[in-house]
Amino acid sequence: FRRAFGGVLRDRDSGIFVSCRQGRLIGLLAWSLRPMLHIAGRLFRIDELVVSNAARGQGVGRELLRAAHELARRRGALRIELLTNRKRESYRRGFYAKNGFDEADTAVFRSDIAGARTP
């Protein structure tokens, strides 16, 4: 985790927003930015969005998404994307739709790299 975290922080086209309350971490949003041919521009990707159970429903996720949108605009992104699981509570209660995201009709396919270490 430390190596991956450090790599995100050192990369100019990725980063992490955190939300703290009374010195405690209550939310985290990791992002990355890259050029994409299919949109003829830059894609801002929300790679991780986590809010502590105790802070859910208090606007923490919404504020992290606002910060992401603002940075995406400043960095010239044409689109923001994120991937979530339909079984997650945030999906079931419409969190992303309420915050301006439309669900894409997309299938996700994965292929693990042989011999690669997975977390």
C-alpha positions as a Markdown table, in Angstrom:
| # | Residue | x | y | z |
|---|---|---|---|---|
| 1 | Phe | 0.0 | 0.0 | 0.0 |
| 2 | Arg | 2.7 | 2.5 | 0.9 |
| 3 | Arg | 4.5 | 2.0 | -2.4 |
| 4 | Ala | 1.2 | 2.5 | -4.4 |
| 5 | Phe | 0.3 | 5.5 | -2.2 |
| 6 | Gly | 3.7 | 7.1 | -2.8 |
| 7 | Gly | 3.5 | 6.4 | -6.5 |
| 8 | Val | 0.1 | 8.2 | -6.7 |
| 9 | Leu | 1.5 | 11.2 | -4.8 |
| 10 | Arg | 4.6 | 11.4 | -7.0 |
| 11 | Asp | 2.8 | 11.3 | -10.3 |
| 12 | Arg | 1.8 | 14.7 | -11.7 |
| 13 | Asp | -1.3 | 13.2 | -13.3 |
| 14 | Ser | -2.7 | 11.6 | -10.2 |
| 15 | Gly | -3.4 | 12.6 | -6.7 |
| 16 | Ile | -5.4 | 12.2 | -3.5 |
| 17 | Phe | -7.9 | 14.4 | -1.8 |
| 18 | Val | -8.6 | 13.8 | 1.9 |
| 19 | Ser | -11.3 | 15.0 | 4.2 |
| 20 | Cys | -10.5 | 15.2 | 7.9 |
| 21 | Arg | -12.5 | 16.1 | 10.9 |
| 22 | Gln | -11.0 | 16.7 | 14.3 |
| 23 | Gly | -7.7 | 15.4 | 13.1 |
| 24 | Arg | -9.2 | 12.1 | 11.8 |
| 25 | Leu | -9.3 | 10.9 | 8.2 |
| 26 | Ile | -13.0 | 10.5 | 7.3 |
| 27 | Gly | -12.8 | 10.5 | 3.5 |
| 28 | Leu | -10.5 | 9.9 | 0.6 |
| 29 | Leu | -10.7 | 10.4 | -3.2 |
| 30 | Ala | -7.9 | 9.2 | -5.4 |
| 31 | Trp | -7.8 | 10.4 | -9.0 |
| 32 | Ser | -5.9 | 10.1 | -12.2 |
| 33 | Leu | -5.8 | 12.1 | -15.5 |
| 34 | Arg | -4.9 | 10.8 | -18.9 |
| 35 | Pro | -5.4 | 11.5 | -22.6 |
| 36 | Met | -8.0 | 9.3 | -24.3 |
| 37 | Leu | -8.5 | 8.9 | -28.0 |
| 38 | His | -12.2 | 8.0 | -27.9 |
| 39 | Ile | -13.1 | 11.4 | -26.3 |
| 40 | Ala | -10.3 | 13.3 | -28.2 |
| 41 | Gly | -9.2 | 14.8 | -24.9 |
| 42 | Arg | -8.3 | 14.2 | -21.3 |
| 43 | Leu | -10.2 | 11.9 | -19.0 |
| 44 | Phe | -10.3 | 12.5 | -15.3 |
| 45 | Arg | -10.8 | 9.2 | -13.5 |
| 46 | Ile | -12.0 | 8.8 | -9.9 |
| 47 | Asp | -10.1 | 5.7 | -8.9 |
| 48 | Glu | -11.1 | 5.4 | -5.3 |
| 49 | Leu | -13.8 | 7.2 | -3.2 |
| 50 | Val | -14.1 | 6.1 | 0.4 |
| 51 | Val | -16.0 | 7.7 | 3.3 |
| 52 | Ser | -15.9 | 6.3 | 6.8 |
| 53 | Asn | -19.1 | 4.7 | 8.0 |
| 54 | Ala | -19.4 | 7.3 | 10.8 |
| 55 | Ala | -19.3 | 10.2 | 8.3 |
| 56 | Arg | -21.6 | 8.8 | 5.6 |
| 57 | Gly | -24.6 | 11.0 | 4.9 |
| 58 | Gln | -22.9 | 14.1 | 6.1 |
| 59 | Gly | -21.8 | 15.5 | 2.7 |
| 60 | Val | -18.2 | 14.3 | 2.8 |
| 61 | Gly | -18.5 | 12.3 | -0.5 |
| 62 | Arg | -20.3 | 15.2 | -2.1 |
| 63 | Glu | -17.5 | 17.7 | -1.1 |
| 64 | Leu | -14.8 | 15.3 | -2.4 |
| 65 | Leu | -16.6 | 15.0 | -5.7 |
| 66 | Arg | -16.9 | 18.8 | -6.0 |
| 67 | Ala | -13.2 | 19.1 | -5.4 |
| 68 | Ala | -12.6 | 16.5 | -8.1 |
| 69 | His | -14.9 | 18.3 | -10.6 |
| 70 | Glu | -13.1 | 21.6 | -9.9 |
| 71 | Leu | -9.6 | 20.1 | -10.5 |
| 72 | Ala | -10.8 | 18.3 | -13.6 |
| 73 | Arg | -12.0 | 21.6 | -15.0 |
| 74 | Arg | -8.7 | 23.3 | -14.1 |
| 75 | Arg | -6.7 | 20.5 | -15.7 |
| 76 | Gly | -8.7 | 20.6 | -18.9 |
| 77 | Ala | -10.5 | 17.3 | -18.7 |
| 78 | Leu | -13.4 | 16.7 | -21.0 |
| 79 | Arg | -15.0 | 13.9 | -18.9 |
| 80 | Ile | -15.0 | 12.5 | -15.4 |
| 81 | Glu | -15.5 | 8.7 | -14.9 |
| 82 | Leu | -15.6 | 6.4 | -12.0 |
| 83 | Leu | -16.3 | 2.7 | -11.6 |
| 84 | Thr | -18.5 | 1.3 | -8.9 |
| 85 | Asn | -20.2 | -2.0 | -8.0 |
| 86 | Arg | -24.0 | -2.1 | -8.3 |
| 87 | Lys | -24.1 | -4.0 | -5.0 |
| 88 | Arg | -22.5 | -1.1 | -3.1 |
| 89 | Glu | -24.8 | 0.9 | -0.8 |
| 90 | Ser | -23.8 | 4.2 | -2.5 |
| 91 | Tyr | -25.0 | 2.8 | -5.9 |
| 92 | Arg | -28.2 | 1.5 | -4.5 |
| 93 | Arg | -29.1 | 4.9 | -2.9 |
| 94 | Gly | -28.3 | 6.8 | -6.1 |
| 95 | Phe | -25.3 | 8.7 | -4.7 |
| 96 | Tyr | -23.6 | 9.2 | -8.0 |
| 97 | Ala | -26.8 | 10.1 | -9.9 |
| 98 | Lys | -27.6 | 12.7 | -7.3 |
| 99 | Asn | -24.2 | 14.2 | -7.8 |
| 100 | Gly | -24.5 | 14.6 | -11.5 |
| 101 | Phe | -23.2 | 11.3 | -12.9 |
| 102 | Asp | -25.0 | 9.3 | -15.6 |
| 103 | Glu | -24.6 | 5.6 | -15.6 |
| 104 | Ala | -22.9 | 4.4 | -18.8 |
| 105 | Asp | -23.9 | 1.2 | -20.6 |
| 106 | Thr | -20.5 | -0.3 | -20.4 |
| 107 | Ala | -19.1 | -3.8 | -19.6 |
| 108 | Val | -15.9 | -4.0 | -17.6 |
| 109 | Phe | -13.5 | -6.8 | -18.7 |
| 110 | Arg | -10.3 | -7.6 | -16.8 |
| 111 | Ser | -7.3 | -9.7 | -17.4 |
| 112 | Asp | -4.7 | -10.1 | -14.6 |
| 113 | Ile | -1.1 | -10.0 | -15.6 |
| 114 | Ala | 0.5 | -13.4 | -15.1 |
| 115 | Gly | 2.9 | -13.2 | -12.1 |
| 116 | Ala | 1.8 | -9.7 | -11.1 |
| 117 | Arg | 1.2 | -9.1 | -7.4 |
| 118 | Thr | -2.3 | -8.1 | -6.6 |
| 119 | Pro | -3.3 | -6.3 | -3.4 |
